[in-house]
Amino acid sequence: MPCGKVSKWIVLALWIVVMAAAAGPASKLTGAQENDAVSWLPGNAESTEVLKTTEQFSSPDEIPAVLVYERPAGLTLADRQAVAAQVAQFAEVENVDREVVGPIPSEDGKALQVIVPINAGSGGWETLGDRAQDIRRIAADRPEGLSFHLTGPGGFAADSQEAFAGIDGKLLYSAAAVVIIILLFTYRSPVLWLLPVLSAGTALFSAQAVVYLLATKADLTVNAQSAGILTVLVFGAGTDYALLLVARYREELRRHKDRHEAMAFALHRAGPAILASGSTVVAGMLCLLLASMNSTRGLGPVAAVGIVIALIAMLTLLPALLVICGRWVFWPIRPTFGSADHTETSVWGRIGRRIAIRPRLTWITTTVVLLAASLGMLTLDANGLSNAESFTGTPDSVVGERVVAAHFPAGAGSPLVVVSNADKGAEVRAVLASTPGIAAVTEPVTGGGLAYLEGTLADPVDSQAAKDTVDRVRAAVHAVPGADALAGGGTAILLDTLRASSYDNKVIIPAVLLVVLLILAVLLRAIVAPIMLVATVVLSFGAALGLSSLVFQALGFGGTDTSLPLFVFVFLVALGIDYNIFLMTRVHEEAKQHGTRRGALIGVAATGGVITSAGLVLAGTFAVLATLPVVAFAEIGIAVALGVLLDTIVVRSVLVTALNLDIGRHLWWPSKLAQKRDPDDGVPLTEEPERTLAGS
């Protein structure tokens, strides 16, 4: 339909209608995000159950903001009076529903602490950001020389909100700029780049509209993480599909006088590969539905929706725009009918012929190098990021945490929460107070048949020692007969998140590999080739993560987020298979006519350039994430960008090509193609490449 002389205009008109309808919902996606606590946590974790169980004592969305005042020379009477007056004003701040605690003096007499419980509601850190501004405005009126910092869970959430402020716009404009620059370099045309970018932008706005409707009508969980990844994923993957289609369309324009006919052939040849690639990514993303982490599980459908709409746009809107514009859009290098195809003399054509001289030595050497790079994984610390390690800079909440640690018990402001049956409250309190690592325990508050207690941790709330204390507390309170006690709170959430991420890795990674293997087997009608390709993808992932670990250390990152290995694996495997499919469908096509070994050279010569360009686009768009002042996002961006470049330049075009040449027709076992002997068996593959490629 996009190729017809009349129907191309119908396709364009339909997309204009879609854009008009999508403009409103897409603009509301930020408001539909759920950045509250439960939307990020493991759904079945004990800490999540505590949040739900203690609603009568405090909202599950209540996040304490810790305010700390410090005068190194010692607090004055004026300091204490000023802070006491401000406490009354903090109680009047919007969303502060419970009593403000403090001021609490430190034992050394140099600091005061105030705890403001803020009910963030469904607004999450958006609400906390606004309330943080109100608190800072009140605290600004204090005696000279008395410093003030906003920290604790509320302070860190407010700083996170500031770091993510305008993320959608920043990522969109940055990704668009990266894509435009790479497309200008790739096409060497001042006009052609506009059509893929316009198509990708249309796909993104349409996807955002659909995600908004699913979030509001179907209870799909969307947060800042999934919304940000949606932007780079649709722009990056959509442009990849555009590159493949435009490359094949350029080939067909040299073989057909009528551009509509040329596009029909291009879609017929490239369409199945693009559709298979997109389907693989969608299937891989939907595997995230198996995750126990709510934030990870919500990302799966969001990413899948983005890829589906990107596929539709690149197979309908982009072809229509290309045939509407005609050949002039390729200016100054227009592919005229009968003009020479320089594929055989391309860089990748020459590289392919060099690989053909010693294919076995090439793939063994490449494998050894990638395995050596994978050793860097041994130094990867994926046990989560502390509060101080979560930002690339040093926000006020990090400074405040240091001040609190210098003057108060390390766990002050983020207590361990224990809830039990009301008649066992006193017994549970005694057990909690006697647990090593607990500095203080409140008296139990009863209501609705439950007892609510808070324990102050002796160690910093994000330290391993504090997490060990949570395990000791849980073992102790669970042992109280008839108490049905549960332990939660900030540190418990960190611990449960770490364990949930480890579980998700064990479940989702094998699921993604199995799905990808099955799709490749159906597409290539073989078993050997899919197994080989999946093995190279896993090797590529290991090398990417190993190199990324070394980069993180060089950049001074203190650790890595618990979700990093899973996200990097899903993105690299799902998207890396794209390049496998681009290459292997062409090799499969050419093998039917020229044999597998010659087909491998034709395939790498014809697709090597477009795969490299596609990799640069995808790596560039994901690298945009590294510009955010949030370490978890920066790490995902760096690791995926490194992995994509490694995959497209080394693994896909060198390692896979060498394996294709060495294994030969046996790749296609058990299909009939595996029984077809190469017509050039015994003839050096480096001879007469121009004649063979031109004949294809």
BASEPA-724105 format. One record per residue (C-alpha): residue in one letter; z, y, x. Coordinates in steps of 0.02 Angstrom, whole numbers, plus 32768, in hexadecimal, padded with zeros to 4 digits. Each point is the difference from the previous one (the first is absolute). Example, Ala and Ser with C-alpha at 12.3 -4.5 7.8 and 13.67 -1.06 7.14 Angstrom:
residues 2
> rest,Z,Y,X
> A,8186,7F1F,8267
> S,7FDF,80AC,8045
END
This chain:
residues 696
> rest,Z,Y,X
> M,8000,8000,8000
> P,8026,8080,808A
> C,7F51,7FE0,8048
> G,7F9A,8029,7F64
> K,7F9C,809F,7FF3
> V,8056,802D,7F5C
> S,809F,7F97,8006
> K,8039,8054,80A3
> W,801A,80A0,7F9B
> I,8062,7FA0,7F7D
> V,8073,7FBC,8089
> L,801C,80AF,8044
> A,8024,8043,7F52
> L,807E,7F75,7FE0
> W,805D,8028,80A0
> I,8005,80B9,7FD4
> V,8052,7FD0,7F5A
> V,807B,7F8F,805D
> M,802E,808D,8078
> A,801C,8079,7F70
> A,8071,7F82,7FA9
> A,805D,7FD3,80A2
> A,8027,80B2,8038
> G,8099,8012,7F91
> P,8056,7F58,801E
> A,7FDA,8002,80BB
> S,8057,80A8,8014
> K,809E,7FBA,7FAF
> L,8014,7F69,8071
> T,8082,8055,806E
> G,806C,8020,7F68
> A,7FF5,7F48,7FCD
> Q,8044,7FC1,80A6
> E,80A7,7FA6,7FFC
> N,805E,8027,809F
> D,80AA,7FCF,7FBB
> A,8069,7F7D,8058
> V,7FD7,7F68,7F94
> S,7F44,8019,800F
> W,800A,7FE0,80BC
> L,8081,7F73,8005
> P,7FF4,7F42,7FF8
> G,8006,7FD9,7F46
> N,8076,7F6A,800E
> A,8071,803D,808D
> E,80BD,800D,7FED
> S,7FFD,80BA,802A
> T,7F81,801F,7F75
> E,806F,7F9F,7F86
> V,8093,806E,8033
> L,7F9B,809D,7FD9
> K,7FDB,7FBE,7F52
> T,80B0,7FBD,7FE0
> T,805B,80A0,8030
> E,7F9E,8075,7F8D
> Q,809D,8024,7F9A
> F,8058,8040,809D
> S,7F6E,805A,804D
> S,7F46,8009,7FE1
> P,7F99,7F84,8067
> D,7F9A,8098,8031
> E,8099,8060,803E
> I,7FEF,8028,80B8
> P,808F,8054,805E
> A,7FD7,8097,806A
> V,807A,8014,8091
> L,8022,80B5,8031
> V,8054,801A,80A8
> Y,8044,80A5,8045
> E,802F,800D,80B7
> R,8054,807E,8072
> P,8012,7FB4,80B0
> A,808F,8076,802A
> G,8063,7FC9,7F67
> L,7FFA,8030,7F47
> T,804E,80A3,7FC7
> L,8059,8026,7F5E
> A,7F68,8067,7FCA
> D,7F91,7F68,801E
> R,806B,7F91,7F90
> Q,8009,8081,7F76
> A,7F44,8022,8003
> V,7FD4,7F47,7FF6
> A,807F,7FE3,7F75
> A,7FAE,808B,7F9C
> Q,7F55,7FB5,801C
> V,8038,7F56,7FBF
> A,8017,804D,7F53
> Q,7F4E,8044,8009
> F,7FBA,7F57,8036
> A,804B,7FB3,7F63
> E,7F95,8077,7F97
> V,7F5C,7FCC,8055
> E,7F82,7FAB,7F8D
> N,8002,7F40,8005
> V,80B2,7FFB,8044
> D,8051,7F9A,7F75
> R,809F,7FC3,8055
> E,808D,8053,805D
> V,7FDB,8049,80AB
> V,8071,7FB5,8086
> G,804E,8071,8083
> P,8014,8060,8069
> I,803F,7F72,806E
> P,8041,803C,80A9
> S,7FE3,7F9C,809F
> E,8096,7FC4,8065
> D,7FCF,806F,8092
> G,7FFF,809B,7F91
> K,7F4E,8030,8031
> A,7F9B,7FCA,7F68
> L,8002,7FF7,7F43
> Q,7FA2,7F86,7F93
> V,7FC7,8013,7F4B
> I,7FAB,7F77,7F9B
> V,7F8F,8038,7F72
> P,7FC5,7F72,7F8D
> I,7F4F,802B,7FC6
> N,7FB0,7FA1,7F70
> A,7F4B,7FFC,803A
> G,7FC1,7FA5,7F64
> S,7F4C,7FC4,8000
> G,7FD0,8097,8069
> G,8049,7FAD,809B
> W,7FF2,806B,809A
> E,7F9E,8087,7FA3
> T,80A1,8028,7FA2
> L,8067,7FF2,80A0
> G,7F8D,807C,8058
> D,801F,8083,7F79
> R,80BC,7FE2,7FFE
> A,8006,8008,80BE
> Q,7FB8,80AF,7FF7
> D,8086,8032,7F82
> I,808A,7FB9,806F
> R,7FBE,8056,809D
> R,7FF4,80A5,7FA2
> I,80B8,7FF4,7FCE
> A,8037,7FC8,80AE
> A,7FA4,8090,8052
> D,808F,8075,7FCE
> R,8081,7FC3,807F
> P,8063,804C,8090
> E,7FA1,8026,809E
> G,8009,7F76,8081
> L,801D,7F77,7F80
> S,7F6A,7F8B,8008
> F,7FC2,7F9F,7F69
> H,7F96,7F62,7FEF
> L,7FC5,7F9B,7F6B
> T,7FFE,7F46,8026
> G,802D,7F58,7FB5
> P,7F8A,7FA4,7F89
> G,7FDC,80A0,7FA0
> G,7FD9,8062,809D
> F,7F8B,7F7B,8045
> A,7FA9,7FF2,7F58
> A,7FE8,80BD,7FFA
> D,7FB7,8000,80B0
> S,7F8D,7F70,7FCD
> Q,7FC5,8065,7F6B
> E,7FD8,8091,8073
> A,7FA3,7F8D,8077
> F,7F98,7FBB,7F70
> A,7FE3,80AA,7FAF
> G,7F47,8016,7FDC
> I,7FD9,7F54,8046
> D,7F73,7FDE,7F85
> G,7FA4,809F,802E
> K,801F,7FEE,80BB
> L,7FC3,7F4C,8003
> L,7F69,8026,7F92
> Y,7FC3,8093,8068
> S,8027,7FAD,80A6
> A,7FAB,7F5D,7FCE
> A,7F69,805F,7FBE
> A,7FF3,8062,80A2
> V,8008,7F62,8069
> V,7F7B,7FAA,7F95
> I,7F8C,8097,8006
> I,800A,800D,80BD
> I,7FDD,7F47,801B
> L,7F72,7FFD,7F81
> L,7FAF,8097,8052
> F,8007,7FA5,80A6
> T,7FC2,7F5D,7FB2
> Y,7F70,8042,7F96
> R,7FD3,8097,806C
> S,7FD1,8055,7F5D
> P,804A,80A3,7FBF
> V,7FEA,7FC5,7F4B
> L,8010,7F44,7FF0
> W,80BD,7FFB,8021
> L,801D,8061,7F5F
> L,7FCC,7F71,7F8D
> P,807E,7F7C,8040
> V,808A,8082,8004
> L,7FD7,803A,7F4F
> S,7FFD,7F4B,7FC4
> A,80A5,7FD7,8058
> G,8052,809D,7FB9
> T,7FC5,7FD2,7F52
> A,8045,7F51,8015
> L,80A8,8044,803C
> F,8018,8077,7F6E
> S,7FCB,7F78,7F86
> A,8079,7F85,8050
> Q,808E,807F,7FF9
> A,7FDE,8018,7F47
> V,8003,7F45,7FDD
> V,80A0,7FE9,8066
> Y,8051,808F,7FA1
> L,7FD4,7FAF,7F5A
> L,8044,7F58,803B
> A,809F,8054,803D
> T,801F,8057,7F5B
> K,7FBD,7F7D,7F87
> A,801A,7F5A,8058
> D,809F,8020,8067
> L,7FA7,7FF1,80A8
> T,8075,803B,808A
> V,7FB1,808B,8068
> N,805B,805C,808A
> A,7FD3,8076,808E
> Q,7FD9,7F6D,8073
> S,7F81,7FAC,7F8E
> A,7FB2,80A6,7FCB
> G,7FE8,8033,80B5
> I,7FB5,7F59,8033
> L,7F8D,8006,7F68
> T,7FB0,809F,8044
> V,7FD7,7FBD,80AD
> L,7FD0,7F54,7FC0
> V,7F81,803C,7F80
> F,7FB5,807F,8077
> G,7FFA,7F87,8092
> A,7FC6,7F62,7FA6
> G,7F89,8060,7F8E
> T,7FAB,8051,8094
> D,7FF4,7F56,8056
> Y,7F9F,7FBB,7F6A
> A,7F93,809B,8001
> L,7FD5,7FE7,80B7
> L,7FC8,7F4E,7FE2
> L,7F95,802F,7F6A
> V,7FAF,8096,8054
> A,7FD8,7F99,809B
> R,7FA8,7F7B,7F97
> Y,7FA9,8087,7F97
> R,7FBD,804F,809F
> E,7FB8,7F58,8034
> E,7FAC,7FE6,7F58
> L,7FB5,80B0,7FFE
> R,7F98,7FCC,8097
> R,7FBF,7F69,7F9F
> H,7FE0,804D,7F54
> K,7F9E,809A,7FCD
> D,8065,801A,7F61
> R,80B4,8035,8022
> H,8039,7FB6,7F59
> E,7FBC,7F57,8034
> A,804F,8014,80AC
> M,80AA,801F,7FB1
> A,7FEB,7F6A,7F8D
> F,7FE3,7F91,8098
> A,8090,8052,805E
> L,8077,7FDF,7F70
> H,7FC0,7F4F,7FEF
> R,801D,7FDD,80B9
> A,809E,8067,8023
> G,804F,7FFD,7F53
> P,8045,7F4E,8009
> A,8050,8022,80AA
> I,804E,80A1,7FC2
> L,803D,7FAD,7F61
> A,8048,7F6C,8060
> S,8055,8075,807B
> G,804E,8068,7F77
> S,8035,7F66,7F9F
> T,8057,7FBC,809A
> V,8060,80A3,8018
> V,8030,8001,7F47
> A,803B,7F4C,8008
> G,8064,8024,809E
> M,8052,8098,7FB4
> L,802E,7FA3,7F61
> C,805E,7F83,806C
> L,807F,808B,8015
> L,8036,7FDB,7F4D
> L,805E,7F6C,804D
> A,8072,807A,805D
> S,80B8,8011,7FD7
> M,8001,80B7,8034
> N,7FD7,806D,7F6A
> S,7FA5,8080,806C
> T,7F94,7F7A,8053
> R,7FDC,7FA9,7F5B
> G,7FCA,80A4,7FB1
> L,7F87,8025,808F
> G,7F98,7F65,7FDA
> P,7FB7,8035,7F57
> V,7FEF,80B6,8038
> A,7F97,7FCF,8098
> A,7F9C,7F80,7F9B
> V,7FD3,8083,7F7D
> G,7FC7,8075,808A
> I,7F8F,7F7D,8051
> V,7FB4,7FC9,7F59
> I,7FD0,80B2,7FD3
> A,7FC1,8021,80B1
> L,7F90,7F67,7FEF
> I,7FBC,803A,7F58
> A,7FDD,80AE,8042
> M,7FA9,7FC4,809E
> L,7F92,7F84,7FA1
> T,7FCF,8079,7F75
> L,801D,80B8,8024
> L,7FCE,7FFE,80B8
> P,7F5B,7FA1,7FE4
> A,7FD4,8076,7F71
> L,8022,8099,806C
> L,7F9A,7FBA,8091
> V,7F65,7FDC,7F97
> I,8011,80A6,7FA5
> C,8001,805E,80A5
> G,7F73,7F9B,804F
> R,7FD4,7FE4,80B6
> W,8019,80B6,8032
> V,80BD,7FE7,7FFC
> F,7FF0,7FA0,80A5
> W,7FB5,809A,8057
> P,7FDF,8019,808F
> I,7FE3,7F43,801D
> R,7FAA,7FCA,7F60
> P,7FDC,7F44,7FEE
> T,7F49,8004,7FCB
> F,7F9F,7F6A,7FC0
> G,7FC2,7F95,8090
> S,8064,805E,8084
> A,804B,7F9E,8090
> D,80A8,7FAC,7FED
> H,8063,8018,80A0
> T,8084,7F7F,7FD5
> E,7FC6,7F8A,8088
> T,8018,8084,8087
> S,80A9,803A,7FC0
> V,809F,7FF8,8069
> W,803F,7F6A,7F9E
> G,7F59,7FA9,8011
> R,8010,800C,80BD
> I,80B7,7FCC,7FFB
> G,7FD2,7F68,7F97
> R,7F80,7FC8,8080
> R,8080,8011,808C
> I,807D,7F98,7F9C
> A,7F79,7F7C,7FE7
> I,7FF8,7FE0,80BC
> R,80B1,7FB5,8006
> P,8047,7FFB,7F4E
> R,808A,7F82,8026
> L,8041,8062,8095
> T,7FFA,809E,7F95
> W,8068,7FBD,7F70
> I,807E,7FAA,8070
> T,801A,809D,8068
> T,800D,806E,7F66
> T,807D,7F89,7FB0
> V,806E,7FFE,809B
> V,8001,80BF,8008
> L,802E,800D,7F47
> L,8089,7F7E,8014
> A,8045,8064,8093
> A,8000,809D,7F94
> S,805C,7F9E,7F78
> L,8093,7FE6,8076
> G,8031,80B3,7FDA
> M,803F,7FBF,7F57
> L,8095,7FB9,805E
> T,8040,80B1,801A
> L,7FE2,8036,7F4C
> D,80A4,8031,7FAD
> A,7FDB,7FEE,7F46
> N,80B7,8004,7FCA
> G,7FF0,80A7,7FA8
> L,8015,80B5,8030
> S,80A6,805A,8007
> N,800C,80A8,7FAA
> A,7FEA,805B,80A6
> E,7F69,7F94,802B
> S,7FA7,801E,7F5A
> F,7FB8,80AA,802D
> T,7F90,8034,8090
> G,8067,809F,8012
> T,80BA,8028,7FEB
> P,801E,8040,7F4F
> D,80A5,804A,7FC8
> S,803D,7F5C,7FB4
> V,7FF7,7FAC,80AB
> V,8062,808E,8052
> G,807F,7FF9,7F74
> E,8016,7F44,8015
> R,802D,801C,80B6
> V,8080,8084,7FD1
> V,804E,7F8D,7F7E
> A,8009,7F71,807E
> A,8058,8073,807C
> H,808C,8034,7F88
> F,800E,7F7E,7F74
> P,7FFB,7F43,7FE7
> A,7F4D,7FCB,8024
> G,7FE1,7FBE,7F50
> A,8043,8098,7FA3
> G,7F8F,8040,7F76
> S,7FA4,7F5C,7FE1
> P,8084,7F84,7FC7
> L,7FF3,7F47,7FE5
> V,800B,7FE2,7F43
> V,8055,7F67,7FB7
> V,8005,7FD7,7F47
> S,8062,7F71,7FB1
> N,8053,7FC9,7F5F
> A,8087,807D,7FD0
> D,8092,7F84,8004
> K,7FD8,7FD4,80B5
> G,7FEE,80B3,803E
> A,80A5,8005,8061
> E,7FE0,7F56,8051
> V,7F4F,8031,8032
> R,8040,80A5,8047
> A,807D,7FA4,806E
> V,7F79,7F8B,8041
> L,7F8A,8093,8020
> A,8084,8065,805C
> S,8028,7F6D,8072
> T,7F4B,7FE3,8032
> P,7FD9,8033,80B6
> G,7F8C,8098,8005
> I,804A,8056,7F66
> A,805E,80A1,802A
> A,8040,802F,7F53
> V,7FF7,7FC6,7F4A
> T,8013,8062,7F5F
> E,806C,7FCA,7F6E
> P,7F9F,7F9D,7F7E
> V,7FB9,805F,7F6C
> T,7FF1,7F94,7F64
> G,7F92,800C,7F67
> G,7F97,7F8F,7F93
> G,8056,7F67,8045
> L,7FD2,802B,80B5
> A,805B,8042,8098
> Y,7FA7,8079,8076
> L,8034,8016,80B6
> E,7FBC,805D,8096
> G,801F,7FD2,80B5
> T,7FE1,8070,8096
> L,7FA8,7FA9,808F
> A,8047,8011,80AF
> D,7F52,7FFE,804D
> P,7F65,806D,7FE2
> V,7FB5,7FCC,7F5A
> D,7F56,7FD1,804A
> S,8045,7F9E,8095
> Q,7FFB,7F44,8018
> A,80BE,8000,8006
> A,8006,804C,7F51
> K,7F84,7F7E,7FC0
> D,806D,7F77,8049
> T,8093,804C,7FA3
> V,7F9E,7FF5,7F5D
> D,7FE9,7F45,801C
> R,80BA,7FEB,8023
> V,802E,8063,7F65
> R,7F8B,7F9C,7F91
> A,8043,7F5B,8041
> A,80B3,803B,7FE1
> V,7FEC,804A,7F52
> H,7F90,7F72,7FC4
> A,808E,7F89,802C
> V,807A,8055,7F88
> P,800F,7F87,7F6C
> G,7FC5,8046,7F5A
> A,7FD6,80AC,8048
> D,7F41,7FF2,7FF8
> A,8001,8087,8086
> L,7F62,8050,8046
> A,7FED,8073,8096
> G,7F7F,808B,800D
> G,7FEB,80B1,803E
> G,7F91,8051,8083
> T,801B,7F85,808E
> A,7FF1,7F6B,7F8B
> I,7F59,8046,7FC5
> L,7FC3,800A,80B4
> L,8036,7F4C,8020
> D,7FB1,7FBD,7F60
> T,7F5F,805E,8025
> L,7FF6,7FB2,80AD
> R,8018,7F51,7FBB
> A,7F87,801C,7F70
> S,7F7B,803A,807B
> S,8019,7F63,8068
> Y,7FED,7F96,7F63
> D,7F63,805F,7FCC
> N,7FB2,7FE0,80AA
> K,801B,7F45,7FEE
> V,7FB6,7FFB,7F51
> I,7F74,8081,7FFF
> I,7FB1,7FE4,80AC
> P,7FD5,7F48,7FDD
> A,7FC6,802F,7F50
> V,7F88,8085,8044
> L,7FBB,7F88,8082
> L,7FE2,7F79,7F7C
> V,7FA9,807A,7F89
> V,7F91,8044,808A
> L,7FD5,7F50,803C
> L,7FCC,7FCA,7F51
> I,7F95,809A,7FE3
> L,7FA7,7FE9,80A6
> A,7FE3,7F48,7FDC
> V,7FAF,8029,7F59
> L,7F99,808F,8049
> L,7FC1,7FA3,809A
> R,7FFB,7F53,7FAD
> A,8055,7FB8,8099
> I,80A9,7FCE,8046
> V,7FEF,8013,80BC
> A,7FC8,80B6,7FFE
> P,808D,803B,7F8C
> I,8085,7FAA,8069
> M,7FB7,804D,809E
> L,7FFA,80AD,7FB1
> V,80B3,7FF8,7FBD
> A,803C,7FC8,80AD
> T,7FAC,8098,8050
> V,8050,8073,7F7F
> V,80AD,7FBB,8026
> L,7FDF,8015,80BA
> S,7FC6,80B3,7FE2
> F,809F,8024,7F9C
> G,806F,7FBD,808B
> A,7FA8,8068,8085
> A,8006,809C,7F94
> L,80BA,7FEE,7FDF
> G,8022,7FDA,80B7
> L,7FA3,809A,803D
> S,804F,806A,7F76
> S,80AD,7FCC,803A
> L,7FD9,8044,80AD
> V,7FBC,80A2,7FB5
> F,809D,8016,7F96
> Q,806C,7FEF,809A
> A,7F95,807E,805E
> L,8012,807B,7F6F
> G,80BD,7FEA,7FFF
> F,8011,7FAE,7F56
> G,80AA,7FAD,7FF4
> G,7FC4,7F6A,7F9B
> T,7F89,7FD0,7F75
> D,8010,7FFA,7F45
> T,8023,7F55,7FB5
> S,7F61,8006,7F98
> L,7F8C,8028,8094
> P,7FCB,7F4E,8030
> L,7FD5,7FD4,7F4C
> F,7FA0,80A0,7FDA
> V,7FA0,7FF8,80A4
> F,7FD7,7F49,7FE3
> V,7FC2,801B,7F4E
> F,7F97,8097,802F
> L,7FB7,7FB5,809E
> V,7FDD,7F55,7FB4
> A,7FBA,8040,7F5B
> L,7F9C,808B,8050
> G,7FD6,7F9E,809E
> I,7FB1,7F7A,7F94
> D,7F8C,808A,7FC2
> Y,7FB0,8008,80AA
> N,7FF9,7F42,800B
> I,7FA3,7FFC,7F5C
> F,7F89,808C,8034
> L,7FD4,7FA0,809D
> M,8002,7F4C,7FC3
> T,7F9D,801B,7F60
> R,7F76,804B,806B
> V,800D,7F70,807D
> H,7FFB,7F83,7F6F
> E,7F67,8058,7FB8
> E,7FA3,8001,80A6
> A,8035,7F4E,802E
> K,7F9B,7FBB,7F6E
> Q,7F61,8042,8051
> H,8023,800A,80BA
> G,808E,7F86,801D
> T,80B8,8026,801C
> R,7FFA,8031,80B7
> R,7F6F,8079,7FED
> G,8049,8039,7F5A
> A,80A2,802B,8059
> L,7FA3,8077,8073
> I,7F9F,804E,7F71
> G,80A1,8013,7F9D
> V,8060,8059,8089
> A,7F6B,8070,8029
> A,7FE8,8030,7F49
> T,80B7,8016,7FD0
> G,8057,802B,80A4
> G,7FDE,80B9,7FF0
> V,8033,800E,7F4A
> I,809C,7F96,801C
> T,8034,8070,8091
> S,7FE2,809C,7F98
> A,8060,7FB5,7F6F
> G,808F,7FD5,8073
> L,8006,80B0,8045
> V,8007,8046,7F4F
> L,808B,7F8B,7FC8
> A,8062,8017,80A1
> G,7FEF,80BC,7FF2
> T,803B,8006,7F4D
> F,8098,7F93,8022
> A,8027,8064,809D
> V,8018,8095,7F8D
> L,80A4,7FAD,7FCB
> A,803F,801B,80B1
> T,8000,80BD,7FE2
> L,8090,7FF0,7F84
> P,80AE,8022,8048
> V,803D,7F57,7FBE
> V,8008,7F74,8080
> A,7FDC,7F72,7F85
> F,7F5C,8051,7FC9
> A,7FD1,8030,80B2
> E,801A,7F4C,8038
> I,7F94,7FBA,7F74
> G,7F77,807D,8028
> I,8003,7FDC,80BC
> A,8009,7F43,7FEE
> V,7F75,7FF2,7F7F
> A,7F90,807A,805F
> L,8017,7F9F,80A2
> G,7FE4,7F5C,7FA7
> V,7F61,8039,7FA9
> L,7FB5,8042,80A2
> L,802C,7F5E,805A
> D,7FBA,7F9C,7F70
> T,7F59,8059,7FF4
> I,7FDA,801D,80B8
> V,8046,7F62,804F
> V,8029,7F77,7F83
> R,7F76,8010,7F80
> S,7F6E,802C,806F
> V,802B,7FA5,80A2
> L,8077,7F70,7FDE
> V,7FB2,7FC8,7F5A
> T,7F4F,8012,8044
> A,802C,7F98,8099
> L,804C,7F7A,7F90
> N,7F67,8003,7F8F
> L,7F90,7FE4,8096
> D,806C,7F76,8049
> I,8023,7F9F,7F60
> G,7F51,8019,7FBB
> R,7FC8,7FAA,7F60
> H,80A4,7F9E,7FF4
> L,804E,80A2,7FBE
> W,7FB8,7FDB,7F55
> W,8047,7F50,7FED
> P,7FFC,7FAD,7F83
> S,7F6F,8061,7FB2
> K,7F4A,7FCF,8019
> L,7FE9,8091,8079
> A,806F,7FA1,807C
> Q,7F7D,7F77,8007
> K,7F71,8078,8023
> R,7FDA,8001,80BA
> D,7FDB,80A8,804D
> P,7F43,8016,8017
> D,801E,804C,80AB
> D,8073,7F78,8046
> G,7FE2,7FF8,80BA
> V,7FB3,80AE,8006
> P,806A,8086,8058
> L,803F,807A,7F7B
> T,7FE3,8092,8074
> E,7F44,7FEA,7FF9
> E,7F8F,8066,7F8C
> P,8088,8054,7F99
> E,7F8D,808B,7FC3
> R,7F82,7F89,7FB1
> T,8086,7F98,7FAB
> L,8065,8091,7FBC
> A,7F67,805F,7FC6
> G,7FC5,7F65,7FA6
> S,80A5,7FF9,7FA0
END
